[in-house]
Amino acid sequence: MSTIVIGLSLSFLLFLLAAGLTLIFGMLGVINFAHGALYMLGAYVCFQIVNWTGSFWIGLLFAPIVVAALGAAMEMAALKPVYERDHIYQLLLTFGFILVIEEAVKIVWGLDYKQVPTPGLFSQPVALFGSQIPSYRLFIIGFGATVSVALFLLLERSRLGMVIRAASSDADMAQTLGIDVAKVRTAVFALGAGLAALGGVVAAPLVPIELGMGFSVIIDCFVVVIIGGLGNIRGAILAALLLGMARAAGFTYAPEWVELITFVLLIATLMTRPAGLFSRKGRAA
């Protein structure tokens, strides 16, 4: 039972991270290489807010907002000129964002690792089917599921989601109909950055907060996005569940094979369904 809970909590944490990445690519066509750095920044901002206020919940609320505002500034200041250019320019630019964010973190927080304590409400394990389960992991499952449903409803069932899809599929027509495409793109990038930061905040009580922590998750994020299908939110949810459960089972039964399992899934997907296991194109194949 503990393996299932760990797998589900890891899955929803991966989804929080990968959702922003796939949202930005799907709506803007931008491969945001700095997504891991924004995840790291969210964790650091949460740490600072918890230090100031003593409340993890205030950090959970405000850290993603702070990073989303930074993401909006990054999009408006630097990304707009490269939307129509080759993806290599986007990769180089977003890699530059990584360097800037990491240097800023060094200046503000130094090189020592930080730690955010587990919220008191979830500090004790709970008994579930004869196993002692960390209650914070149950919170991650519930919170991640709530965010995934909310994001799906926002993109698929709301007027705002319709505007976002219209602006991404045919920007010229959307502009003709009166939609401010530039503002929509800024909002989408800000939302993606905020989701990355949200993942960092949720992960902060589980892992040490340190420079480079973004690199350890960005690979898994790209694996989720590729398996799920580029720009496919539904696919990201299913791929995160697949990868999270596979990694949890690997940690339990064959820890030395965990990384290999991840890359076997990736290679098998690229060889059989390059568009992604859960993409519309992949399903039609």
C-alpha positions as CSV (number, residue, x, y, z in Angstrom):
1,M,0.0,0.0,0.0
2,S,2.8,2.4,0.8
3,T,4.3,1.8,-2.7
4,I,1.0,2.8,-4.2
5,V,0.7,6.0,-2.1
6,I,4.3,6.9,-2.9
7,G,3.7,6.3,-6.5
8,L,0.5,8.4,-6.7
9,S,2.1,11.2,-4.7
10,L,5.1,11.2,-7.1
11,S,2.8,11.1,-10.0
12,F,0.8,14.1,-9.0
13,L,4.0,16.0,-8.1
14,L,5.4,15.2,-11.6
15,F,2.1,16.4,-13.1
16,L,2.3,19.7,-11.3
17,L,5.8,20.2,-12.9
18,A,5.0,18.8,-16.3
19,A,1.7,20.6,-16.7
20,G,3.3,24.0,-16.9
21,L,5.9,22.7,-19.3
22,T,3.3,21.1,-21.6
23,L,1.0,24.1,-21.3
24,I,3.7,26.5,-22.4
25,F,4.7,24.3,-25.3
26,G,1.2,23.4,-26.4
27,M,-0.1,27.0,-26.3
28,L,3.0,29.0,-27.2
29,G,5.3,26.5,-29.0
30,V,8.1,27.4,-26.6
31,I,10.4,24.7,-25.1
32,N,11.0,26.3,-21.7
33,F,14.3,24.9,-20.6
34,A,14.2,27.1,-17.5
35,H,11.2,25.3,-16.1
36,G,13.3,23.4,-13.5
37,A,14.9,26.7,-12.4
38,L,11.4,28.1,-11.8
39,Y,10.6,25.0,-9.8
40,M,13.7,25.6,-7.7
41,L,12.8,29.3,-7.3
42,G,9.3,28.4,-6.1
43,A,10.8,26.2,-3.3
44,Y,13.2,29.0,-2.3
45,V,10.5,31.7,-2.2
46,C,8.3,29.3,-0.1
47,F,11.3,28.8,2.3
48,Q,11.6,32.6,2.7
49,I,7.9,33.1,3.3
50,V,7.8,30.3,5.8
51,N,10.8,32.0,7.6
52,W,9.0,35.3,7.7
53,T,5.5,34.1,8.6
54,G,5.9,30.6,10.1
55,S,3.1,29.3,7.8
56,F,3.6,26.8,5.0
57,W,0.1,27.6,3.7
58,I,1.0,31.3,3.1
59,G,4.0,30.1,1.2
60,L,1.8,27.7,-0.8
61,L,-0.5,30.6,-1.7
62,F,2.0,33.4,-2.5
63,A,5.2,31.7,-3.8
64,P,3.5,30.6,-7.1
65,I,2.1,34.1,-7.5
66,V,5.5,35.7,-7.1
67,V,7.1,33.3,-9.6
68,A,4.2,33.7,-12.0
69,A,4.7,37.5,-11.9
70,L,8.4,36.9,-12.7
71,G,7.4,34.5,-15.5
72,A,5.2,37.2,-17.0
73,A,8.1,39.7,-16.9
74,M,10.4,37.2,-18.6
75,E,7.9,36.6,-21.3
76,M,7.2,40.3,-22.0
77,A,10.9,41.3,-21.8
78,A,12.6,38.5,-23.6
79,L,10.4,35.8,-25.2
80,K,8.2,37.9,-27.4
81,P,10.9,38.5,-30.1
82,V,11.6,34.7,-30.5
83,Y,8.2,33.2,-30.9
84,E,8.5,33.0,-34.7
85,R,12.1,31.9,-34.7
86,D,13.6,28.5,-34.5
87,H,13.4,26.5,-31.3
88,I,17.1,26.7,-30.8
89,Y,16.8,30.4,-30.0
90,Q,14.2,29.6,-27.4
91,L,16.4,26.9,-25.9
92,L,19.4,29.3,-25.7
93,L,17.3,32.1,-24.2
94,T,15.6,29.9,-21.6
95,F,19.0,28.4,-20.7
96,G,20.1,31.9,-20.1
97,F,17.2,32.3,-17.7
98,I,18.6,29.3,-15.8
99,L,22.0,31.0,-15.3
100,V,20.4,34.3,-14.2
101,I,18.0,32.6,-11.8
102,E,20.7,30.5,-10.2
103,E,23.0,33.5,-9.8
104,A,20.2,35.4,-8.1
105,V,19.5,32.5,-5.8
106,K,23.2,32.4,-4.8
107,I,23.2,36.1,-4.0
108,V,20.0,36.0,-2.0
109,W,20.1,32.6,-0.2
110,G,23.7,31.4,-0.5
111,L,25.0,27.9,-1.2
112,D,23.8,26.1,1.9
113,Y,20.8,23.9,1.4
114,K,17.5,24.9,3.0
115,Q,14.6,22.9,4.5
116,V,10.9,23.6,4.9
117,P,9.3,21.7,7.7
118,T,6.3,19.5,7.1
119,P,3.1,21.4,8.0
120,G,1.9,20.5,11.5
121,L,-1.4,19.3,10.1
122,F,0.4,16.5,8.2
123,S,3.3,15.8,10.5
124,Q,2.0,12.5,11.8
125,P,1.6,9.3,9.7
126,V,-1.8,7.7,9.3
127,A,-2.7,4.0,9.4
128,L,-4.1,2.8,6.1
129,F,-4.7,-0.8,5.2
130,G,-2.2,-1.9,7.8
131,S,0.6,0.4,6.7
132,Q,1.8,3.7,8.3
133,I,1.5,6.2,5.5
134,P,3.0,9.8,5.6
135,S,0.0,12.0,5.7
136,Y,1.7,14.7,3.7
137,R,1.9,12.3,0.7
138,L,-1.8,11.9,1.0
139,F,-2.1,15.7,0.9
140,I,0.0,15.7,-2.3
141,I,-2.3,13.2,-3.9
142,G,-5.5,15.1,-3.0
143,F,-4.0,18.5,-3.9
144,G,-2.5,17.3,-7.2
145,A,-5.8,15.7,-8.2
146,T,-7.6,18.9,-7.4
147,V,-5.2,21.0,-9.5
148,S,-5.4,18.6,-12.4
149,V,-9.2,18.8,-12.5
150,A,-9.2,22.6,-12.1
151,L,-6.6,22.9,-14.9
152,F,-8.6,20.6,-17.2
153,L,-11.8,22.6,-16.5
154,L,-10.0,25.8,-17.1
155,L,-8.6,24.8,-20.5
156,E,-11.4,22.6,-21.8
157,R,-14.7,23.9,-20.3
158,S,-14.2,27.7,-19.7
159,R,-14.4,30.7,-21.9
160,L,-10.8,31.6,-20.9
161,G,-9.7,28.2,-22.1
162,M,-11.5,28.7,-25.4
163,V,-9.7,32.0,-25.8
164,I,-6.3,30.4,-25.1
165,R,-7.0,27.6,-27.6
166,A,-8.1,30.1,-30.2
167,A,-5.0,32.3,-29.7
168,S,-2.7,29.3,-29.9
169,S,-4.2,27.6,-33.0
170,D,-4.7,30.7,-35.2
171,A,-3.2,33.9,-33.6
172,D,-4.1,36.1,-36.7
173,M,-7.7,35.1,-36.7
174,A,-8.0,35.5,-32.9
175,Q,-6.5,39.0,-33.2
176,T,-9.0,39.8,-35.9
177,L,-11.8,38.8,-33.6
178,G,-10.6,41.2,-30.9
179,I,-8.5,38.8,-28.7
180,D,-5.3,40.4,-27.4
181,V,-3.0,37.5,-28.3
182,A,0.0,39.2,-26.7
183,K,-1.8,39.3,-23.3
184,V,-3.0,35.7,-23.7
185,R,0.6,34.5,-24.3
186,T,1.9,36.4,-21.3
187,A,-0.9,34.9,-19.1
188,V,-0.1,31.4,-20.4
189,F,3.6,31.7,-19.7
190,A,2.8,33.1,-16.2
191,L,0.5,30.2,-15.5
192,G,3.1,27.7,-16.6
193,A,5.7,29.4,-14.4
194,G,3.3,29.4,-11.5
195,L,2.6,25.7,-11.9
196,A,6.4,25.0,-11.8
197,A,6.7,27.0,-8.6
198,L,3.7,25.2,-7.2
199,G,5.5,22.0,-7.7
200,G,8.5,23.4,-5.9
201,V,6.4,24.5,-3.0
202,V,4.7,21.1,-2.6
203,A,8.1,19.3,-2.9
204,A,9.8,21.6,-0.4
205,P,8.9,19.6,2.8
206,L,10.1,16.4,1.1
207,V,13.5,17.3,-0.4
208,P,16.4,19.6,0.5
209,I,16.1,23.0,-1.2
210,E,19.4,23.6,-3.0
211,L,21.0,25.0,-6.2
212,G,20.6,22.5,-9.0
213,M,17.5,20.8,-7.6
214,G,15.7,21.8,-10.8
215,F,18.1,19.7,-13.0
216,S,17.1,16.6,-11.1
217,V,13.4,17.0,-12.0
218,I,13.5,18.7,-15.5
219,I,14.5,15.4,-17.1
220,D,11.5,13.6,-15.6
221,C,9.3,16.5,-16.7
222,F,10.4,16.2,-20.3
223,V,9.9,12.4,-20.1
224,V,6.3,13.0,-19.0
225,V,5.7,15.5,-21.7
226,I,7.1,13.3,-24.4
227,I,5.2,10.2,-23.2
228,G,2.0,12.1,-22.8
229,G,2.3,14.0,-26.1
230,L,3.7,17.5,-26.6
231,G,1.2,20.1,-25.5
232,N,-1.4,17.5,-24.3
233,I,-2.6,18.1,-20.7
234,R,-4.7,14.9,-20.6
235,G,-1.6,13.0,-21.8
236,A,0.6,14.7,-19.2
237,I,-1.8,13.5,-16.4
238,L,-1.7,9.9,-17.7
239,A,2.0,9.9,-18.4
240,A,2.8,11.3,-14.9
241,L,0.7,8.4,-13.4
242,L,2.5,5.9,-15.5
243,L,6.0,7.2,-14.7
244,G,5.3,7.9,-11.1
245,M,4.0,4.4,-10.4
246,A,6.8,2.8,-12.4
247,R,9.4,4.7,-10.4
248,A,7.8,3.9,-7.1
249,A,7.7,0.2,-8.0
250,G,11.3,0.5,-9.1
251,F,12.4,2.1,-5.8
252,T,10.6,-0.7,-3.9
253,Y,11.7,-3.8,-5.8
254,A,14.7,-2.8,-7.9
255,P,16.2,0.5,-6.8
256,E,19.3,0.1,-9.0
257,W,17.1,-0.1,-12.1
258,V,14.9,3.0,-11.5
259,E,16.7,5.3,-13.9
260,L,16.9,2.6,-16.5
261,I,13.1,2.0,-16.2
262,T,12.5,5.7,-16.9
263,F,14.6,5.7,-20.0
264,V,13.2,2.4,-21.3
265,L,9.7,3.9,-21.1
266,L,11.0,7.0,-23.0
267,I,12.8,5.0,-25.7
268,A,9.8,2.6,-26.1
269,T,7.5,5.5,-26.6
270,L,9.7,7.3,-29.2
271,M,10.1,4.0,-31.1
272,T,6.4,3.0,-31.1
273,R,4.5,6.3,-30.9
274,P,6.7,9.3,-31.4
275,A,3.8,11.7,-31.0
276,G,3.2,10.3,-27.5
277,L,1.3,7.4,-26.0
278,F,-1.7,9.5,-25.1
279,S,-1.7,12.0,-27.9
280,R,-4.6,12.1,-30.4
281,K,-2.2,11.4,-33.2
282,G,-0.7,8.5,-31.3
283,R,-4.1,7.0,-30.6
284,A,-5.2,7.3,-34.2
285,A,-2.0,5.5,-35.4
